[in-house]
Amino acid sequence: MLPTRKGFAHLRLHGRAGIALLAISLVFLFSTLSWAQEHDMASMPGMNMSSPAASEGPAQAAKHLADKKESEFNHHLAGLFVIVAGMFILSESYLAKRWPLAHFFWPMCFLAVGLFVLIFSDTEIWPFGPQSPWYAITHNGEDLQHKVFSLILLAIGYVELQRARGRLTAPWANWFFPVVGVVGAILLLFHVHGGDMQAPHAMESMEHIQRQHRWFAATGLGVALANGLAGAPQKWHQLFKKAWPALLIVLGVLLTQYTE
């Protein structure tokens, strides 16, 4: 059956909403990246690359190990939530027949991990540490990026929860996940972990971290694009409907394997 005039108008509305949201998101993204890159170098202690690497003292080594364990735990816990979300999406049609609340579970996973990243990703910030949230995000690009990631997760979780409840039916809501997901994936490519570059093996560690984030970004981009194609009227609709939660699980597994 060919689309009606009303159907074509509806598709055009979807396209305009998506393009508008993409434009706004990209403006915000590049503004954030510009600020973060400008301040990251200043916020990373010991960034004098001409100086030889110094041996860590006991206190420095203990602090470095604690930060490493905290960061790895945060990534691993986030990965578990992402895996659970992907599994719920793949089994949603089956579970919803027995348990109607199953429709709400995967958006709640995004809300949970977004809230966790917002509060627990940087323990130097109040209420765990002495820094105020405003000071942290205006003086440390890594803290700012963590909070942006948390807002992305919370926004996706909220929009998808409202869609599952039937409270949000606007055409732009169909584009929200893929567009914001693409923005988050691109932002991961610019995510920099601060650290003491005078520490032993600092450059190798930084490259290892960046390599893992490139995998996160590539998989996240696949999730976002497959999600967008799953909602578009095309031949491979059913394939992409299964592909994007499968890729979400892959992303979760990568996060659980994260090391520094």
C-alpha positions as CSV (number, residue, x, y, z in Angstrom):
1,M,0.0,0.0,0.0
2,L,1.4,3.4,-1.0
3,P,1.7,6.1,1.7
4,T,-1.2,8.6,1.7
5,R,-0.7,12.4,1.6
6,K,-1.2,12.4,5.3
7,G,1.5,9.7,5.7
8,F,4.0,11.7,3.6
9,A,3.3,14.8,5.7
10,H,3.9,12.7,8.9
11,L,7.2,11.5,7.6
12,R,8.3,15.0,6.7
13,L,7.4,16.1,10.2
14,H,9.5,13.3,11.6
15,G,12.4,14.3,9.4
16,R,12.2,18.0,10.3
17,A,12.0,17.2,14.0
18,G,15.0,14.9,13.8
19,I,17.1,17.5,11.8
20,A,16.2,20.2,14.3
21,L,17.0,18.1,17.3
22,L,20.3,17.0,15.6
23,A,21.3,20.6,15.0
24,I,20.6,21.6,18.5
25,S,22.4,18.6,19.9
26,L,25.5,19.2,17.7
27,V,25.7,22.9,18.7
28,F,25.6,21.8,22.4
29,L,28.1,19.0,21.7
30,F,30.7,21.1,20.0
31,S,30.4,23.9,22.6
32,T,31.0,21.3,25.3
33,L,33.9,19.8,23.5
34,S,35.5,23.1,22.9
35,W,35.3,24.1,26.5
36,A,36.4,20.7,27.8
37,Q,39.5,20.4,25.5
38,E,40.5,24.0,26.5
39,H,40.5,23.2,30.2
40,D,41.5,19.5,30.3
41,M,45.2,20.2,29.7
42,A,45.2,22.7,32.5
43,S,43.3,20.4,34.9
44,M,45.7,17.4,34.4
45,P,48.5,17.6,36.9
46,G,52.0,17.1,35.7
47,M,51.3,17.6,32.0
48,N,54.9,18.7,31.3
49,M,55.8,16.0,28.7
50,S,59.4,17.1,28.6
51,S,60.0,16.0,32.2
52,P,61.0,12.4,32.9
53,A,58.5,10.1,34.6
54,A,59.0,10.1,38.4
55,S,58.5,7.2,40.7
56,E,55.3,7.4,42.7
57,G,55.5,7.7,46.5
58,P,53.4,5.5,48.7
59,A,50.7,8.1,49.1
60,Q,50.5,8.8,45.4
61,A,50.4,5.1,44.5
62,A,47.6,4.5,47.0
63,K,45.6,7.4,45.6
64,H,46.2,6.3,42.0
65,L,45.1,2.8,42.9
66,A,41.9,4.0,44.7
67,D,41.0,6.2,41.7
68,K,41.6,3.3,39.3
69,K,39.4,0.9,41.3
70,E,36.6,3.6,41.6
71,S,36.6,4.3,37.8
72,E,36.6,0.6,36.9
73,F,33.8,-0.1,39.3
74,N,31.7,2.8,37.8
75,H,32.2,1.4,34.3
76,H,31.4,-2.2,35.4
77,L,28.2,-1.2,37.2
78,A,27.1,0.9,34.3
79,G,27.8,-2.0,32.0
80,L,25.6,-4.4,34.1
81,F,22.7,-1.9,33.9
82,V,23.1,-1.7,30.1
83,I,23.2,-5.4,29.7
84,V,20.0,-5.8,31.7
85,A,18.3,-3.1,29.6
86,G,19.3,-4.9,26.4
87,M,18.0,-8.2,27.7
88,F,14.7,-6.7,28.7
89,I,14.3,-5.1,25.3
90,L,15.0,-8.3,23.5
91,S,12.5,-10.3,25.6
92,E,10.0,-7.4,26.0
93,S,7.3,-8.8,23.6
94,Y,7.3,-12.1,25.5
95,L,7.5,-10.6,29.1
96,A,4.9,-8.0,28.4
97,K,2.3,-10.7,27.8
98,R,2.8,-12.0,31.3
99,W,3.9,-8.8,33.0
100,P,2.7,-5.5,31.5
101,L,5.2,-3.6,33.6
102,A,8.1,-5.1,31.5
103,H,7.6,-2.2,29.1
104,F,9.0,0.2,31.7
105,F,12.1,-1.8,32.8
106,W,14.7,-0.9,30.2
107,P,14.0,2.9,30.5
108,M,14.3,2.6,34.2
109,C,17.7,0.9,33.8
110,F,18.8,4.1,31.9
111,L,17.4,6.3,34.6
112,A,19.2,4.2,37.3
113,V,22.6,4.3,35.6
114,G,22.2,8.0,34.7
115,L,21.5,8.8,38.4
116,F,24.4,6.7,39.5
117,V,26.8,8.5,37.1
118,L,25.4,11.9,38.1
119,I,26.0,11.3,41.9
120,F,28.8,8.7,42.2
121,S,31.1,9.2,39.2
122,D,33.3,11.8,40.8
123,T,33.7,11.4,44.6
124,E,35.8,14.5,44.9
125,I,32.5,16.4,44.5
126,W,30.1,17.1,47.4
127,P,28.6,15.2,49.3
128,F,31.6,12.8,49.1
129,G,34.4,15.3,48.7
130,P,35.2,19.0,49.3
131,Q,34.5,20.4,45.9
132,S,31.1,22.0,45.0
133,P,29.4,20.7,41.8
134,W,29.7,24.1,40.2
135,Y,33.4,24.4,40.9
136,A,34.1,20.8,39.6
137,I,32.3,21.2,36.3
138,T,33.8,24.6,35.6
139,H,37.4,23.6,36.5
140,N,37.6,19.9,35.4
141,G,36.6,18.9,31.9
142,E,36.4,15.2,32.9
143,D,33.9,16.0,35.6
144,L,31.8,18.1,33.2
145,Q,31.8,15.3,30.6
146,H,30.7,12.7,33.3
147,K,27.8,15.0,34.2
148,V,26.9,15.4,30.5
149,F,26.9,11.6,30.0
150,S,24.6,11.3,33.1
151,L,22.2,13.8,31.6
152,I,22.2,12.0,28.3
153,L,21.3,8.7,30.1
154,L,18.6,10.4,32.2
155,A,17.1,12.2,29.2
156,I,16.9,9.0,27.2
157,G,15.5,7.1,30.1
158,Y,12.8,9.7,30.9
159,V,11.7,10.1,27.2
160,E,11.5,6.4,26.7
161,L,9.6,5.9,29.9
162,Q,7.1,8.5,29.0
163,R,6.7,6.8,25.5
164,A,6.2,3.4,27.2
165,R,3.5,5.0,29.4
166,G,1.8,6.5,26.4
167,R,2.3,10.0,27.8
168,L,4.6,11.1,25.0
169,T,3.5,10.7,21.4
170,A,5.1,13.7,19.7
171,P,6.9,12.8,16.5
172,W,10.2,14.2,17.8
173,A,10.2,11.6,20.6
174,N,10.9,8.9,18.0
175,W,14.1,10.6,17.0
176,F,15.3,11.4,20.5
177,F,17.1,8.2,21.3
178,P,19.1,7.9,18.0
179,V,20.0,11.6,17.8
180,V,21.1,11.9,21.4
181,G,22.7,8.5,21.2
182,V,24.9,9.7,18.3
183,V,25.8,12.8,20.3
184,G,26.8,10.6,23.2
185,A,28.9,8.3,21.0
186,I,30.8,11.2,19.5
187,L,31.4,12.8,22.9
188,L,33.0,9.5,24.0
189,L,35.7,10.0,21.4
190,F,36.8,13.2,23.2
191,H,36.5,11.9,26.7
192,V,39.8,12.3,28.5
193,H,40.6,10.8,31.9
194,G,42.7,13.1,34.0
195,G,45.8,11.7,35.7
196,D,49.4,12.3,36.7
197,M,51.3,12.2,33.4
198,Q,54.5,12.0,35.4
199,A,53.5,8.6,36.8
200,P,55.2,5.4,35.4
201,H,53.6,4.1,32.2
202,A,51.2,7.1,32.1
203,M,51.2,7.3,28.3
204,E,50.5,3.6,27.8
205,S,47.7,3.7,30.3
206,M,46.1,6.8,28.6
207,E,46.3,5.1,25.2
208,H,44.7,1.9,26.7
209,I,41.9,4.0,28.1
210,Q,41.3,5.9,24.9
211,R,41.3,2.7,22.9
212,Q,38.5,1.3,25.0
213,H,36.5,4.5,24.7
214,R,36.8,4.3,20.9
215,W,35.2,0.8,21.1
216,F,32.5,2.2,23.4
217,A,31.9,5.0,20.9
218,A,31.7,2.7,17.9
219,T,29.3,0.3,19.6
220,G,27.2,3.2,20.9
221,L,27.0,4.7,17.5
222,G,25.8,1.3,16.2
223,V,23.1,1.2,18.9
224,A,21.9,4.7,18.0
225,L,21.8,4.2,14.3
226,A,20.1,0.7,14.6
227,N,17.5,2.2,16.9
228,G,16.7,4.9,14.4
229,L,16.4,2.5,11.6
230,A,14.2,0.2,13.7
231,G,11.7,3.0,13.9
232,A,11.8,3.8,10.2
233,P,9.4,2.2,7.6
234,Q,11.9,0.1,5.6
235,K,12.6,-3.4,4.5
236,W,15.0,-4.3,7.4
237,H,12.8,-2.9,10.1
238,Q,12.6,-6.2,12.1
239,L,16.3,-6.9,11.8
240,F,17.2,-3.5,13.2
241,K,14.6,-3.9,15.9
242,K,16.6,-6.9,17.2
243,A,20.0,-5.5,16.3
244,W,20.0,-2.4,18.5
245,P,19.3,-4.2,21.9
246,A,21.9,-6.8,20.9
247,L,24.4,-4.1,20.3
248,L,23.4,-2.5,23.6
249,I,24.3,-5.8,25.3
250,V,27.7,-5.8,23.5
251,L,28.3,-2.3,24.8
252,G,27.4,-3.4,28.3
253,V,29.9,-6.3,28.1
254,L,32.6,-4.0,26.9
255,L,31.9,-1.7,29.9
256,T,32.2,-4.6,32.3
257,Q,35.6,-5.5,30.9
258,Y,36.9,-2.0,31.3
259,T,40.4,-1.6,32.9
260,E,42.8,1.2,33.5
